[in-house]
Amino acid sequence: MYSFMGGGLFCAWVGTILLVVATATDHWMQYRLSGSFAHQGLWRYCLGNKCYLQTESIGEPGQSHTVGCSRGRASGLEGKGPTQAYWNATRAFMILSALCATSGIVMGILAFAQQSAFTRLSRPFSAGIMFFASTLFVLLALAIYTGVTVSFLGRRFGDWRFSWSYILGWVALLMTFFAGIFYMCAYRMHECRRLSTPR
């Protein structure tokens, strides 16, 4: 049982770190604008060596700076209604996923302390549920980002691809999923031992 929980904690730590890195970095998507490479994350987009906060006109250079391309091409990511909603949804689900994974880690660590205070609510089971919730939230975030990027954002640029921050999100999804599996296995082993122990 403890080996399952140890493996689950390892996967959970790795998954949580990857979630934080993926959410905070600016390399979810790379594309080419007027012959130069640009990239963007959930919070900023970078053109050349300068990065700018995402606004409702996502990817548009804005009023204070210009790029060596036409305003029409530079505003290829604009869309003040649905696009802003998809940004906010992706950010929210990534943050919720990281919070659930962190809560799962706390519950997972407490599961090693054998006390009778949590007899009704099994701590390995609770940790597993939190890790599965984290997996669900990051899956929703990645599904929203993928769908909107492929169907809307990707059509604005001929040369674009997903980048390493996006890939880290998928790796984090696998890590939190396996953490949930490990803790559910630990819970099942604990229940089997408890039921087989004569009273």
Order of alpha helices (4+ residues) and beta strands (2+ residues): alpha-beta-beta-beta-beta-alpha-alpha-alpha-beta-alpha
